[in-house]
């Protein structure tokens, strides 16, 4: 009978053997002096299409004396095997608690429970104050970049912003202290705390985000796997950052300056990877924002690539409608965010209803299978009428599809709840409670029950409660959720679990925040007056609405 460790080792071997595009000499790397790990707080299939995770893996392995090895939250088919076997690295099956440094990629608060389970399965002491030596835990990704303090009890350090700009410095300091024989955990943390973009809770007070100046030459490789959520796809970044200024969007505030990869570099990298796959997905806030996107599509098509696209800017599609001639996607996604024009204006989402309806006609012309609309409810100053406008616009879209001979196209509405994000003008505003959110979802479903070929996606109620707690949480909320996980012994924490733990305090997490914010020490490099001025513009708009309403009455 094969023992548990042998099954895990075989699983890791199978994953490695299935991968293509890994340019690292794994045999030679085994001789490296220093071994560190990069982990993803979810399963393997989700890690591979996370570019930051892959970028750091390749960048650290550029250092000849370092071998960076990957690890993940265990897949369902092997998680039971880890009861007595710690999480092992994919490349050499080293227990992760034996490595010098563990970097964690964190891009979703809903995965923090999996992170806590990884501590347990990896035999890692959860609280930083209790870990005397190795491994040193460094967190990064979008979530810690806007609010690291909710996890500050568990991590020794965080990278705020784009880690590919500072990772070499973090590695070099580690090497220098090790080689001179004067390495201590505290000395290392004190030194890296002086790097811009590195936040060490023990030593740092205020920290500025790290930023990559340009992305034209930062492609080092990409691992392609049949076991990815997007099997055998090359994910290629063509632009980073967004200057559109949507007021609810943390990505637009955190990475405001757009950086474009040139058409020549994109096609050069794609050509290099074409021997491994003929499937590609371009990573950018929106393909249509790239000034050379049609020429890029033409070049990729000529190489034999099948091109999948993500969300598109509805106001750009009309002028670049021929771009869809080159893609294999049978699904078009646009993000109006709000059905109500006045809410769109408030959040600075500049697309019009006519832009949306033009996108509908383009979907019909191209005989697609699915037209998806991303929508959000729960914005400040939103009325019931604003929310139910979703049903009206959905009926209009369905009518246009049918009128243009596209009765078979499925209209997919993904309606999320607005989670108030740090560093946006809504960071202090009250949060829509899960039960209220679901009452609106059910009402929308009721209004659309007789509309054919329509699908409505909503957020999970328990995840919504958890995100509401963690996104704007402090160290106290991080410990609270960890203790909930520990007492329940499960990564499934329900809204009822949270209510039971917090009792009457639960509703406080949905109220307007007064006083100091947990992320006040994080500088994302927006001008001091920016959020204030944006808030004044919204206040002016809201006063105008109220005045108009009074005059109508």
FENHUPE-V508690 format. One record per residue. N is the residue number from 0. SS is DSSP state (a for helix, b for strand, c for the rest). PSI is psi in whole degrees, -180 to 180 (NA if undefined). D_LAST is the distance of its C-alpha to the last C-alpha in Angstrom with 1 decimal. Layout:
n=(N | N)
ss=(SS | SS)
psi=(PSI | PSI)
d_last=(D_LAST | D_LAST)
This chain:
n=(0 | 1 | 2 | 3 | 4 | 5 | 6 | 7 | 8 | 9 | 10 | 11 | 12 | 13 | 14 | 15 | 16 | 17 | 18 | 19 | 20 | 21 | 22 | 23 | 24 | 25 | 26 | 27 | 28 | 29 | 30 | 31 | 32 | 33 | 34 | 35 | 36 | 37 | 38 | 39 | 40 | 41 | 42 | 43 | 44 | 45 | 46 | 47 | 48 | 49 | 50 | 51 | 52 | 53 | 54 | 55 | 56 | 57 | 58 | 59 | 60 | 61 | 62 | 63 | 64 | 65 | 66 | 67 | 68 | 69 | 70 | 71 | 72 | 73 | 74 | 75 | 76 | 77 | 78 | 79 | 80 | 81 | 82 | 83 | 84 | 85 | 86 | 87 | 88 | 89 | 90 | 91 | 92 | 93 | 94 | 95 | 96 | 97 | 98 | 99 | 100 | 101 | 102 | 103 | 104 | 105 | 106 | 107 | 108 | 109 | 110 | 111 | 112 | 113 | 114 | 115 | 116 | 117 | 118 | 119 | 120 | 121 | 122 | 123 | 124 | 125 | 126 | 127 | 128 | 129 | 130 | 131 | 132 | 133 | 134 | 135 | 136 | 137 | 138 | 139 | 140 | 141 | 142 | 143 | 144 | 145 | 146 | 147 | 148 | 149 | 150 | 151 | 152 | 153 | 154 | 155 | 156 | 157 | 158 | 159 | 160 | 161 | 162 | 163 | 164 | 165 | 166 | 167 | 168 | 169 | 170 | 171 | 172 | 173 | 174 | 175 | 176 | 177 | 178 | 179 | 180 | 181 | 182 | 183 | 184 | 185 | 186 | 187 | 188 | 189 | 190 | 191 | 192 | 193 | 194 | 195 | 196 | 197 | 198 | 199 | 200 | 201 | 202 | 203 | 204 | 205 | 206 | 207 | 208 | 209 | 210 | 211 | 212 | 213 | 214 | 215 | 216 | 217 | 218 | 219 | 220 | 221 | 222 | 223 | 224 | 225 | 226 | 227 | 228 | 229 | 230 | 231 | 232 | 233 | 234 | 235 | 236 | 237 | 238 | 239 | 240 | 241 | 242 | 243 | 244 | 245 | 246 | 247 | 248 | 249 | 250 | 251 | 252 | 253 | 254 | 255 | 256 | 257 | 258 | 259 | 260 | 261 | 262 | 263 | 264 | 265 | 266 | 267 | 268 | 269 | 270 | 271 | 272 | 273 | 274 | 275 | 276 | 277 | 278 | 279 | 280 | 281 | 282 | 283 | 284 | 285 | 286 | 287 | 288 | 289 | 290 | 291 | 292 | 293 | 294 | 295 | 296 | 297 | 298 | 299 | 300 | 301 | 302 | 303 | 304 | 305 | 306 | 307 | 308 | 309 | 310 | 311 | 312 | 313 | 314 | 315 | 316 | 317 | 318 | 319 | 320 | 321 | 322 | 323 | 324 | 325 | 326 | 327 | 328 | 329 | 330 | 331 | 332 | 333 | 334 | 335 | 336 | 337 | 338 | 339 | 340 | 341 | 342 | 343 | 344 | 345 | 346 | 347 | 348 | 349 | 350 | 351 | 352 | 353 | 354 | 355 | 356 | 357 | 358 | 359 | 360 | 361 | 362 | 363 | 364 | 365 | 366 | 367 | 368 | 369 | 370 | 371 | 372 | 373 | 374 | 375 | 376 | 377 | 378 | 379 | 380 | 381 | 382 | 383 | 384 | 385 | 386 | 387 | 388 | 389 | 390 | 391 | 392 | 393 | 394 | 395 | 396 | 397 | 398 | 399 | 400 | 401 | 402 | 403 | 404 | 405 | 406 | 407 | 408 | 409 | 410 | 411 | 412 | 413 | 414 | 415 | 416 | 417 | 418 | 419 | 420 | 421 | 422 | 423 | 424 | 425 | 426 | 427 | 428 | 429 | 430 | 431 | 432 | 433 | 434 | 435 | 436 | 437 | 438 | 439 | 440 | 441 | 442 | 443 | 444 | 445 | 446 | 447 | 448 | 449 | 450 | 451 | 452 | 453 | 454 | 455 | 456 | 457 | 458 | 459 | 460 | 461 | 462 | 463 | 464 | 465 | 466 | 467 | 468 | 469 | 470 | 471 | 472 | 473 | 474 | 475 | 476 | 477 | 478 | 479 | 480 | 481 | 482 | 483 | 484 | 485 | 486 | 487 | 488 | 489 | 490 | 491 | 492 | 493 | 494 | 495 | 496 | 497 | 498 | 499 | 500 | 501 | 502 | 503 | 504 | 505 | 506 | 507 | 508 | 509 | 510 | 511 | 512 | 513 | 514 | 515 | 516 | 517 | 518 | 519 | 520 | 521 | 522 | 523 | 524 | 525 | 526 | 527 | 528 | 529 | 530 | 531 | 532 | 533 | 534 | 535 | 536 | 537 | 538 | 539 | 540 | 541 | 542 | 543 | 544 | 545 | 546 | 547 | 548 | 549 | 550 | 551 | 552)
ss=(c | c | c | a | a | a | a | a | a | a | a | a | a | a | a | a | a | a | c | b | c | c | c | c | c | a | a | a | a | c | c | c | c | b | b | b | b | b | b | b | c | c | c | a | a | a | a | c | c | c | a | a | a | a | a | a | a | a | a | a | c | c | c | c | c | b | b | b | b | b | b | b | c | c | c | c | c | c | a | a | a | a | a | c | c | c | c | b | c | c | c | c | c | c | b | a | a | a | c | c | b | b | b | b | b | c | c | c | a | a | a | a | a | a | a | a | a | a | a | a | a | c | c | c | c | c | c | a | a | a | c | c | c | c | c | b | b | b | b | b | c | a | a | a | a | a | a | c | a | a | a | c | c | c | c | c | b | b | b | c | b | c | a | a | a | c | a | a | a | a | a | a | a | a | a | a | a | a | a | c | c | c | c | c | a | a | a | a | a | a | a | a | c | c | c | c | c | b | b | c | c | c | c | c | c | c | b | b | c | b | c | c | c | c | c | c | c | c | c | c | c | c | c | b | c | c | c | c | c | c | c | c | b | b | b | b | b | c | b | b | c | c | c | c | c | c | c | c | c | a | a | a | a | a | c | c | c | c | b | b | c | c | a | a | a | a | a | a | a | a | a | a | a | c | c | c | c | c | b | b | b | b | b | c | c | c | a | a | a | c | c | c | a | a | a | a | a | a | a | a | a | a | c | c | c | b | b | b | c | c | b | b | c | a | a | a | a | c | c | c | a | a | a | a | a | a | c | c | c | c | b | b | b | b | b | b | b | c | c | c | a | a | a | a | a | a | c | c | c | c | c | c | a | a | a | a | a | a | a | a | a | a | a | a | a | c | c | c | c | b | b | b | b | b | b | b | b | c | c | c | c | c | c | a | a | a | a | a | a | a | a | a | a | a | a | a | a | a | a | a | a | a | a | c | c | c | c | c | c | b | b | b | b | b | b | b | b | c | c | c | c | c | c | c | c | c | c | c | c | c | c | c | c | a | a | a | a | a | a | a | a | a | a | a | a | a | a | c | c | c | c | c | c | b | b | b | b | b | c | c | a | a | a | a | a | a | a | a | a | a | c | c | c | c | a | a | a | a | a | a | a | a | a | a | a | a | a | a | c | c | c | c | c | c | a | a | a | a | a | a | a | a | a | a | a | a | a | a | a | a | c | c | c | c | c | c | c | c | c | c | c | b | b | c | c | c | c | c | c | a | a | a | a | a | a | a | a | a | a | a | a | a | a | a | a | a | a | a | a | a | a | a | c)
psi=(133 | 132 | 169 | -44 | -40 | -37 | -41 | -44 | -42 | -40 | -47 | -39 | -42 | -41 | -47 | -44 | -24 | -15 | 147 | 153 | -2 | 107 | 2 | 134 | 94 | -30 | -47 | -36 | -22 | -21 | -1 | 147 | -39 | 137 | 125 | 168 | 152 | 123 | 155 | 130 | 43 | -175 | 163 | -44 | -30 | -27 | -38 | -24 | 16 | 107 | -38 | -41 | -47 | -40 | -48 | -37 | -49 | -37 | -43 | -38 | -6 | -24 | 117 | -31 | 8 | 136 | 108 | 124 | 149 | 152 | 160 | 168 | 130 | 141 | 156 | -32 | -9 | -4 | -34 | -23 | -15 | 9 | -39 | -2 | 124 | 163 | 133 | 151 | 152 | -38 | -45 | 4 | 41 | 134 | 132 | -23 | -2 | -2 | 157 | -48 | 141 | 116 | 136 | 131 | 119 | 107 | 13 | 122 | -30 | -17 | 1 | -29 | -37 | -36 | -47 | -38 | -34 | -37 | -46 | -50 | -28 | 3 | 41 | 129 | 125 | -45 | 128 | -38 | -22 | -10 | 106 | -38 | -133 | 159 | 152 | 132 | 124 | 120 | 150 | 179 | -180 | -41 | -52 | -22 | -31 | -22 | 84 | -22 | -22 | -23 | 11 | -15 | -18 | -28 | 147 | -32 | 163 | 151 | 124 | 116 | -143 | 106 | -25 | -12 | -16 | -7 | -34 | -40 | -40 | -41 | -44 | -40 | -40 | -47 | -48 | -42 | -38 | -44 | -30 | -3 | 17 | 29 | 128 | 156 | -46 | -40 | -41 | -48 | -38 | -40 | -44 | -19 | -16 | -7 | 132 | 131 | -6 | 124 | 117 | 105 | -33 | -29 | -27 | 150 | -69 | 146 | 139 | 144 | 154 | 146 | 135 | 128 | -41 | 154 | 10 | -35 | 21 | 9 | 118 | -14 | 170 | 130 | 130 | 135 | 145 | -13 | 7 | 160 | -27 | 85 | 130 | 31 | 140 | 125 | 119 | 118 | 126 | -15 | 153 | 142 | 157 | 125 | 16 | -30 | 27 | 127 | -18 | -9 | 118 | -34 | -41 | -31 | -40 | -40 | 69 | -36 | 116 | 138 | 127 | 136 | 134 | 154 | -41 | -44 | -40 | -47 | -33 | -47 | -40 | -40 | -40 | -35 | -5 | -22 | -13 | -24 | 159 | 17 | 136 | 145 | 124 | 133 | 122 | 157 | -36 | 125 | -41 | -13 | -21 | 127 | -20 | 27 | -39 | -42 | -35 | -47 | -43 | -45 | -42 | -40 | -40 | -32 | -10 | 12 | 143 | 120 | 125 | 142 | 155 | -150 | 138 | 152 | 117 | -33 | -12 | -21 | -39 | -40 | -19 | 34 | -26 | -12 | -29 | -14 | -20 | -1 | 155 | -15 | 135 | 17 | 132 | 128 | 130 | 159 | 83 | -24 | -47 | 144 | -29 | 129 | -37 | -34 | -39 | -42 | -40 | -40 | 3 | 34 | 107 | 4 | 149 | 170 | -37 | -35 | -43 | -46 | -32 | -40 | -38 | -45 | -38 | -41 | -41 | -45 | -38 | 5 | 51 | 170 | -36 | 137 | 118 | 135 | 123 | 126 | 156 | 139 | 158 | 15 | 151 | 149 | 11 | 139 | 169 | -38 | -38 | -44 | -44 | -8 | -23 | -45 | -40 | -46 | -32 | -41 | -40 | -43 | -44 | -40 | -44 | -41 | -49 | -38 | -22 | 25 | 25 | 47 | -27 | -15 | 129 | 129 | 116 | 117 | 118 | 109 | 102 | 163 | 137 | 110 | 117 | 124 | 144 | 154 | 22 | 167 | -13 | 11 | -25 | -10 | 158 | 152 | 134 | 129 | 150 | -42 | -35 | -43 | -46 | -28 | -37 | -41 | -46 | -36 | -42 | -44 | -40 | -41 | -23 | 10 | -24 | 4 | 126 | 159 | 49 | 139 | 135 | 123 | 137 | 162 | 152 | 133 | -42 | -39 | -39 | -43 | -42 | -46 | -39 | -32 | -41 | -35 | -40 | 24 | 162 | -173 | -38 | -43 | -36 | -45 | -39 | -47 | -37 | -45 | -35 | -46 | -45 | -41 | -33 | -24 | 31 | 151 | 0 | 104 | 124 | 167 | -38 | -37 | -44 | -44 | -43 | -38 | -43 | -22 | -127 | -18 | -18 | -47 | -20 | -28 | -6 | 4 | 165 | 138 | 130 | 139 | -160 | 141 | 144 | -21 | 16 | -23 | 3 | 119 | 109 | 12 | 31 | 148 | 145 | -33 | -7 | -56 | -36 | -47 | -39 | -39 | -39 | -38 | -41 | -44 | -40 | -41 | -42 | -40 | -38 | -42 | -49 | -39 | -44 | -40 | -43 | -41 | -35 | -32 | NA)
d_last=(79.0 | 76.9 | 75.6 | 71.9 | 72.5 | 74.3 | 71.4 | 68.9 | 71.3 | 71.6 | 67.8 | 67.6 | 70.5 | 68.9 | 65.7 | 67.7 | 69.8 | 66.8 | 65.3 | 65.7 | 65.2 | 66.2 | 68.4 | 69.5 | 73.2 | 72.7 | 76.5 | 77.1 | 74.1 | 75.8 | 78.2 | 75.4 | 76.0 | 72.4 | 70.2 | 66.5 | 63.7 | 60.3 | 58.2 | 55.0 | 53.0 | 52.8 | 55.2 | 57.3 | 55.3 | 52.2 | 54.3 | 55.8 | 52.6 | 51.6 | 52.9 | 53.0 | 55.3 | 57.6 | 57.6 | 58.8 | 61.4 | 63.0 | 62.6 | 64.3 | 67.0 | 67.8 | 69.6 | 73.1 | 73.8 | 70.6 | 69.8 | 66.1 | 65.8 | 62.7 | 61.5 | 58.6 | 57.1 | 59.6 | 58.9 | 58.6 | 62.1 | 63.8 | 61.7 | 63.8 | 66.9 | 65.6 | 66.1 | 69.4 | 69.2 | 67.0 | 64.7 | 67.0 | 66.5 | 66.4 | 69.2 | 71.9 | 70.7 | 70.8 | 69.1 | 66.0 | 66.9 | 70.1 | 68.4 | 68.1 | 64.4 | 61.6 | 58.6 | 55.6 | 52.8 | 49.5 | 46.5 | 44.4 | 43.8 | 44.2 | 47.8 | 48.6 | 49.9 | 52.3 | 53.3 | 54.3 | 56.2 | 58.0 | 59.2 | 60.6 | 62.2 | 63.5 | 65.1 | 63.1 | 62.5 | 58.7 | 58.3 | 59.3 | 60.9 | 63.3 | 64.4 | 67.4 | 68.5 | 67.6 | 65.5 | 63.0 | 59.5 | 57.3 | 53.7 | 51.8 | 49.1 | 45.3 | 44.5 | 47.0 | 46.1 | 42.6 | 43.5 | 47.2 | 47.2 | 46.2 | 49.6 | 51.5 | 53.6 | 55.1 | 55.7 | 58.1 | 56.2 | 53.4 | 52.9 | 49.6 | 48.6 | 51.1 | 54.3 | 56.3 | 56.4 | 58.0 | 60.0 | 63.2 | 63.2 | 62.5 | 65.5 | 67.8 | 67.4 | 68.3 | 71.3 | 72.6 | 72.4 | 74.1 | 76.9 | 77.7 | 78.0 | 75.6 | 72.6 | 70.7 | 67.2 | 66.0 | 67.7 | 66.1 | 62.6 | 63.0 | 64.1 | 61.4 | 58.8 | 59.6 | 58.5 | 55.2 | 52.8 | 54.9 | 53.4 | 56.0 | 54.3 | 57.6 | 58.1 | 55.0 | 52.3 | 50.1 | 50.5 | 49.4 | 48.8 | 51.5 | 50.9 | 53.0 | 53.2 | 53.9 | 54.4 | 56.6 | 59.8 | 58.7 | 59.4 | 62.3 | 62.2 | 60.2 | 61.3 | 60.7 | 61.0 | 60.8 | 59.4 | 56.3 | 52.9 | 53.3 | 56.9 | 59.2 | 56.4 | 56.9 | 53.9 | 54.0 | 51.7 | 50.8 | 48.2 | 46.9 | 43.8 | 40.5 | 38.9 | 35.6 | 33.7 | 31.5 | 30.0 | 30.6 | 34.1 | 37.1 | 39.6 | 38.0 | 38.2 | 41.6 | 43.2 | 41.2 | 44.0 | 44.8 | 48.6 | 49.9 | 53.2 | 55.0 | 55.6 | 59.3 | 59.2 | 56.9 | 59.4 | 62.3 | 61.1 | 60.2 | 63.6 | 65.3 | 63.5 | 63.9 | 67.2 | 65.3 | 62.4 | 60.8 | 57.3 | 54.9 | 51.4 | 50.1 | 48.3 | 45.6 | 41.8 | 41.7 | 44.8 | 43.0 | 42.6 | 46.4 | 47.5 | 50.5 | 49.2 | 50.4 | 53.8 | 53.9 | 53.1 | 55.8 | 58.3 | 57.5 | 57.8 | 61.1 | 62.4 | 61.6 | 58.6 | 56.0 | 52.7 | 49.8 | 46.4 | 43.6 | 39.9 | 39.3 | 36.8 | 34.7 | 34.4 | 38.2 | 39.2 | 38.8 | 41.2 | 43.6 | 43.3 | 47.2 | 47.5 | 46.9 | 50.1 | 52.1 | 50.6 | 51.6 | 48.3 | 46.9 | 43.6 | 40.9 | 38.5 | 35.5 | 33.0 | 29.4 | 28.7 | 25.0 | 23.5 | 20.1 | 20.4 | 18.4 | 20.6 | 23.6 | 22.7 | 22.4 | 25.8 | 27.3 | 28.2 | 28.5 | 29.1 | 26.8 | 26.2 | 28.9 | 31.3 | 30.8 | 31.4 | 34.4 | 35.8 | 35.4 | 37.4 | 40.0 | 40.4 | 41.0 | 43.5 | 45.5 | 45.7 | 44.7 | 44.6 | 41.5 | 38.3 | 36.8 | 33.3 | 33.0 | 29.5 | 28.4 | 25.7 | 25.1 | 24.0 | 22.3 | 18.5 | 18.6 | 16.2 | 17.4 | 15.8 | 17.8 | 20.9 | 20.7 | 20.5 | 24.2 | 24.9 | 23.2 | 25.2 | 28.3 | 28.2 | 27.9 | 30.8 | 32.8 | 32.3 | 33.5 | 36.5 | 37.5 | 37.0 | 39.4 | 42.1 | 41.4 | 40.8 | 43.1 | 41.3 | 39.8 | 36.3 | 36.3 | 33.2 | 34.1 | 31.1 | 32.0 | 30.4 | 29.8 | 32.6 | 31.9 | 34.9 | 36.8 | 36.9 | 33.4 | 30.3 | 29.1 | 32.4 | 31.1 | 27.9 | 27.6 | 29.0 | 27.6 | 30.0 | 32.1 | 31.0 | 27.3 | 28.3 | 30.2 | 27.5 | 25.5 | 28.7 | 29.4 | 26.0 | 26.5 | 30.0 | 28.9 | 26.5 | 29.5 | 32.3 | 33.1 | 33.1 | 36.7 | 38.5 | 35.9 | 36.8 | 34.5 | 36.0 | 34.6 | 36.0 | 38.5 | 37.0 | 40.0 | 40.2 | 36.5 | 37.4 | 40.5 | 38.9 | 36.2 | 39.1 | 41.3 | 39.3 | 38.3 | 41.2 | 44.0 | 47.6 | 46.8 | 44.7 | 47.4 | 50.0 | 47.8 | 47.4 | 51.1 | 52.1 | 49.9 | 51.7 | 55.0 | 54.6 | 53.4 | 55.9 | 53.5 | 51.2 | 48.7 | 46.4 | 43.5 | 40.2 | 41.9 | 44.8 | 42.6 | 40.7 | 44.1 | 45.4 | 42.5 | 41.4 | 38.5 | 38.6 | 37.4 | 33.7 | 34.3 | 34.8 | 31.2 | 29.8 | 29.2 | 32.7 | 33.6 | 36.9 | 39.7 | 39.3 | 42.3 | 42.4 | 42.3 | 46.0 | 45.4 | 45.0 | 43.7 | 44.3 | 40.8 | 40.5 | 39.6 | 36.5 | 35.3 | 33.1 | 31.8 | 30.8 | 29.2 | 27.1 | 25.9 | 24.8 | 22.8 | 21.3 | 20.3 | 18.8 | 16.7 | 15.5 | 14.4 | 12.4 | 10.6 | 10.0 | 8.8 | 6.3 | 5.1 | 5.4 | 3.8 | 0.0)
